[in-house]
Amino acid sequence: MRKTEFELYFQEKKLPKEDYEQAVAIIEEFDATSNQSIDDFDIQMLDNAIEKFFLENRTNVDFFIALMRYIRLVKRHDLFIRLTQYTGGLDVIESIIARLEKLKGPQMLEKVLKRITLPKLGTKPEDIIFFTEAFMNTLHDLFNPTDIKEILTGNNHQIPISSFEADMIDYEAAESLEEFLKMKHQRTLQVLQKHANENRVWFEQLITQEVVDYIANNQELLSAKLDNEILYLKKIPYNIDEYLKATDPLQKRYLSCHCPFAREAILNQKTDISPLWCYCSAGFEKLPFEAVLKQPLKIRVLQSVLNGDDFCRFAISLAGIDTKK
């Protein structure tokens, strides 16, 4: 463990000393569990160490923050990305449950909860898909497809609208919606180029020059294209670096999927998750545009990996919506 560097990191970030001590204790326990430094772990060793804490009911948010801080410090991008697969769904199910109660009432929520067991933080990504399958089967038993889409299409990551202030400022400065979409795409490309140049992970993604060039050639990625009052947008593949190299269709679908509640189901033939689950992702995708246009928007899933496609694509209707022309 690179203890001195880690301590300097906490000092530079002005983080509490007790957080540093807690993080060191966790990492030292990881090292002792495997009789090897976490710096040299492979993904299986990481999973095994996490499982020990999970079985002892110790995989809380602070636990994962401590690990992520150290793994980022030592630039183990593969381990960091694996950690995001454990944490990417944090509070998502709870948000959907709350939305279900708001839309359909407490009695219907009670019917749903009687038939499922909510997953705990630290559940292995390969196991959580069985919850998702059971949850979606329950929704299909109790609601029609239109209701299911409405239940799932919310701000399930609880992202504050203030997160999109840069977009809102750019839209105000733009002459038209189309100009804004181009500005949004270019601004994101600048961020990605910086991460590629500095060999840094962007969210859960390894960004290479090939990735930057690929996104530069498709405005639907990380922005949108406007055509006849419809915004078309694609989800950037989850592991885009490997996605661009893959030739096997099944592997491309797997590398494309972001969702920690569904990704492993693409490779695991023992599960069959309803493609309507992807309306959760649709809610995430439309949120920046709702922030910019200051009103709710309707979105459709056009293509999705759960439906056999090798990427996810959406359409947002702007019919009746006042936008800059």
C-alpha positions in Angstrom: 0.0 0.0 0.0 1.3 3.4 -1.0 0.5 4.9 2.4 2.5 8.1 2.2 1.1 9.1 -1.2 -2.4 8.3 0.1 -2.0 10.5 3.1 -0.7 13.3 1.0 -3.8 12.9 -1.2 -6.1 13.4 1.8 -4.1 16.4 2.9 -4.2 18.1 -0.5 -8.0 17.5 -0.8 -8.4 18.7 2.9 -10.3 15.5 3.7 -10.8 14.5 7.4 -8.1 12.6 9.1 -10.6 10.0 10.4 -11.6 9.3 6.8 -8.0 8.6 5.9 -7.6 6.3 8.9 -10.8 4.4 8.0 -9.7 4.0 4.4 -6.2 2.7 5.4 -7.9 0.2 7.8 -10.1 -1.1 4.9 -7.2 -1.4 2.5 -4.9 -3.0 5.0 -7.6 -5.6 5.7 -7.9 -6.2 1.9 -4.2 -6.8 1.7 -4.3 -9.2 4.7 -7.3 -11.1 3.2 -5.4 -11.9 0.1 -1.9 -11.8 1.5 -1.0 -9.4 -1.3 -1.1 -5.6 -1.9 -4.3 -4.3 -3.4 -2.0 -2.5 -5.9 -1.5 -6.0 -7.5 -5.0 -7.4 -7.2 -6.8 -8.8 -10.2 -10.6 -8.4 -10.5 -11.3 -11.8 -9.0 -9.2 -10.9 -5.9 -11.0 -7.6 -5.6 -14.4 -9.4 -5.8 -13.3 -11.9 -3.1 -12.3 -9.2 -0.7 -15.5 -7.2 -1.3 -17.5 -10.4 -0.7 -15.9 -10.8 2.7 -17.1 -7.3 3.7 -20.5 -7.9 2.1 -21.1 -11.1 4.1 -20.3 -9.1 7.2 -22.7 -6.3 6.2 -19.9 -3.7 5.9 -20.2 -2.7 2.2 -21.7 0.8 2.8 -21.1 3.9 0.8 -18.0 5.0 2.9 -16.5 1.6 2.2 -16.7 2.0 -1.6 -15.5 5.7 -1.4 -12.4 4.6 0.5 -11.6 2.0 -2.1 -12.3 4.2 -5.1 -10.0 7.0 -3.7 -7.1 4.6 -3.4 -7.6 2.7 -6.6 -7.8 6.0 -8.5 -4.6 7.2 -6.8 -2.7 4.1 -8.0 -4.2 4.3 -11.5 -5.6 0.8 -11.6 -8.3 1.7 -14.1 -9.5 -1.9 -14.4 -10.2 -2.1 -10.7 -11.8 1.3 -10.6 -14.2 0.4 -13.4 -15.1 -2.8 -11.6 -15.9 -0.8 -8.4 -18.3 1.4 -10.5 -20.2 -1.8 -11.4 -20.9 -2.3 -7.8 -21.9 1.3 -7.1 -23.5 2.5 -10.4 -27.0 1.5 -9.3 -26.8 3.3 -5.9 -30.3 4.3 -4.8 -31.8 3.7 -8.3 -34.2 1.0 -7.1 -35.2 3.1 -4.1 -36.0 6.0 -6.5 -38.1 3.8 -8.7 -40.0 2.4 -5.7 -40.7 5.9 -4.5 -41.9 6.9 -8.0 -44.1 3.8 -8.2 -45.8 4.7 -4.9 -46.3 8.3 -6.1 -47.9 7.2 -9.4 -49.8 4.1 -8.3 -50.3 4.5 -4.6 -49.1 2.6 -1.5 -51.4 -0.4 -2.0 -49.8 -1.2 -5.3 -46.4 -0.6 -3.9 -47.1 -3.1 -1.1 -48.1 -5.7 -3.7 -44.8 -5.2 -5.5 -42.6 -5.3 -2.4 -44.3 -8.6 -1.2 -42.9 -10.3 -4.3 -39.3 -9.1 -4.4 -36.3 -8.6 -2.1 -34.4 -5.4 -2.6 -30.7 -5.8 -3.3 -28.0 -4.5 -0.9 -25.1 -2.3 -1.8 -22.2 -4.7 -2.5 -24.2 -7.3 -4.2 -22.0 -8.8 -7.0 -23.0 -7.5 -10.4 -23.3 -11.0 -11.7 -26.0 -11.7 -9.1 -28.0 -8.6 -9.1 -29.6 -9.4 -12.5 -31.8 -12.0 -10.8 -33.4 -9.3 -8.8 -34.0 -7.2 -11.9 -35.6 -10.1 -13.7 -38.0 -10.7 -10.7 -38.7 -7.0 -10.4 -39.6 -6.6 -14.1 -41.7 -9.8 -14.1 -43.6 -8.4 -11.1 -44.2 -5.1 -12.9 -45.5 -6.9 -16.0 -47.9 -9.0 -13.8 -49.3 -5.9 -12.1 -49.2 -3.1 -14.8 -49.5 -2.6 -18.5 -46.5 -1.6 -20.6 -47.5 2.1 -20.7 -47.6 2.2 -16.9 -44.3 0.4 -16.6 -42.6 2.9 -18.9 -44.0 5.8 -16.8 -42.8 4.2 -13.6 -39.3 3.6 -14.8 -38.8 6.8 -16.8 -37.8 9.1 -13.9 -34.7 10.8 -12.5 -33.7 7.6 -10.8 -30.2 8.6 -10.1 -31.5 11.7 -8.3 -29.3 14.0 -10.3 -29.8 17.7 -9.2 -30.9 20.0 -12.0 -28.0 22.3 -11.0 -25.7 19.7 -12.6 -26.7 20.9 -16.0 -26.0 24.6 -15.4 -23.3 24.6 -18.2 -25.9 23.2 -20.6 -28.5 25.8 -19.6 -26.0 28.6 -20.0 -24.9 27.3 -23.4 -28.5 27.1 -24.5 -29.2 30.7 -23.5 -26.1 31.8 -25.5 -27.0 29.8 -28.6 -29.0 31.2 -31.5 -30.9 27.9 -31.9 -31.4 24.5 -30.4 -29.3 23.0 -33.2 -26.5 25.3 -32.4 -26.7 24.4 -28.8 -26.5 20.6 -29.6 -23.4 21.2 -31.6 -21.9 23.3 -28.7 -22.8 20.6 -26.2 -21.1 17.9 -28.3 -17.9 20.0 -28.8 -17.7 20.9 -25.1 -17.9 17.3 -24.2 -15.3 16.3 -26.8 -12.9 18.8 -25.2 -13.3 17.1 -21.8 -12.8 13.7 -23.3 -9.7 14.9 -25.2 -8.2 16.1 -21.9 -8.9 12.8 -20.2 -7.3 10.9 -23.1 -4.2 13.1 -23.1 -3.8 12.7 -19.3 -4.7 8.9 -19.3 -7.5 9.5 -16.8 -10.8 7.6 -16.4 -13.9 9.6 -17.3 -16.6 8.5 -15.0 -16.3 4.7 -15.5 -14.7 4.9 -18.9 -11.2 4.6 -20.2 -10.8 7.3 -22.9 -8.4 6.8 -25.7 -7.8 8.8 -28.9 -9.8 6.3 -30.9 -12.7 6.9 -28.5 -12.5 10.6 -28.9 -12.4 10.3 -32.7 -15.4 7.9 -32.7 -17.5 10.2 -30.7 -16.4 13.2 -32.7 -18.0 11.6 -35.8 -21.4 11.1 -34.2 -23.3 14.0 -32.6 -26.0 11.6 -31.2 -23.3 10.4 -28.7 -23.2 12.7 -25.7 -25.5 15.2 -27.3 -28.3 14.8 -29.9 -29.3 15.4 -33.5 -32.5 17.3 -34.2 -34.7 16.1 -37.1 -38.3 17.2 -37.6 -39.1 18.0 -34.0 -37.4 14.9 -32.7 -34.1 14.6 -30.8 -32.2 11.4 -31.6 -29.5 10.3 -29.2 -27.4 7.3 -28.5 -26.0 6.0 -25.2 -22.2 6.0 -25.3 -21.0 2.3 -24.8 -20.1 1.5 -21.3 -16.7 0.1 -22.1 -16.2 2.1 -25.3 -12.5 1.3 -25.8 -13.2 -2.4 -25.9 -16.5 -2.0 -27.7 -14.7 -0.4 -30.6 -12.3 -3.4 -30.8 -15.0 -6.1 -30.4 -16.2 -8.1 -33.4 -18.5 -10.6 -31.6 -22.1 -9.3 -31.6 -22.9 -10.6 -28.1 -19.7 -9.1 -26.7 -20.5 -5.8 -28.3 -23.9 -5.7 -26.6 -22.3 -6.6 -23.3 -19.7 -3.9 -23.7 -22.3 -1.4 -24.7 -24.6 -1.8 -21.6 -24.2 0.7 -18.8 -26.8 -0.7 -16.4 -25.4 -2.6 -13.4 -28.9 -4.2 -13.0 -28.9 -5.7 -16.5 -25.5 -5.9 -18.1 -24.6 -9.4 -16.9 -27.9 -10.7 -18.2 -26.6 -10.3 -21.7 -24.0 -13.1 -21.1 -26.1 -15.1 -18.6 -28.6 -17.2 -20.4 -30.4 -18.1 -17.1 -32.0 -14.7 -17.0 -34.4 -12.9 -19.3 -34.9 -9.2 -18.3 -37.7 -7.3 -20.0 -36.5 -4.7 -22.5 -38.8 -2.2 -20.9 -36.2 -2.0 -18.1 -34.3 0.3 -20.5 -36.9 3.0 -19.9 -34.9 3.6 -16.7 -32.0 4.6 -18.9 -34.4 6.7 -21.0 -35.2 8.8 -17.9 -31.5 9.4 -17.4 -31.0 10.4 -21.0 -33.8 13.0 -21.2 -33.0 14.7 -18.0 -30.4 17.2 -19.4 -32.8 18.3 -22.1 -35.6 18.7 -19.6 -33.3 20.9 -17.5 -32.4 23.0 -20.6 -36.0 23.3 -21.9 -37.5 23.6 -18.4 -40.3 21.2 -18.9 -41.0 17.4 -18.9 -40.3 15.6 -22.2 -41.5 12.4 -23.7 -39.0 9.8 -24.8 -39.0 6.4 -26.6 -36.5 3.6 -26.6 -35.8 2.9 -30.3 -33.0 0.3 -29.8 -31.5 -1.3 -26.8 -29.1 -4.1 -25.9 -31.7 -5.9 -24.0 -33.7 -6.1 -27.2 -30.8 -7.5 -29.2 -29.2 -4.4 -30.5 -25.6 -3.5 -30.0 -26.3 0.0 -28.7 -29.1 2.0 -27.1 -30.8 4.7 -29.0 -33.6 7.1 -28.0 -36.0 9.6 -29.5 -37.3 12.7 -27.6 -40.4 14.3 -29.0 -40.4 18.1 -29.1 -43.9 18.4 -30.6 -45.6 21.3 -29.0 -42.4 22.3 -27.1 -41.2 25.9 -27.6 -37.5 25.9 -28.5 -35.1 28.3 -30.1 -35.3 28.0 -33.9 
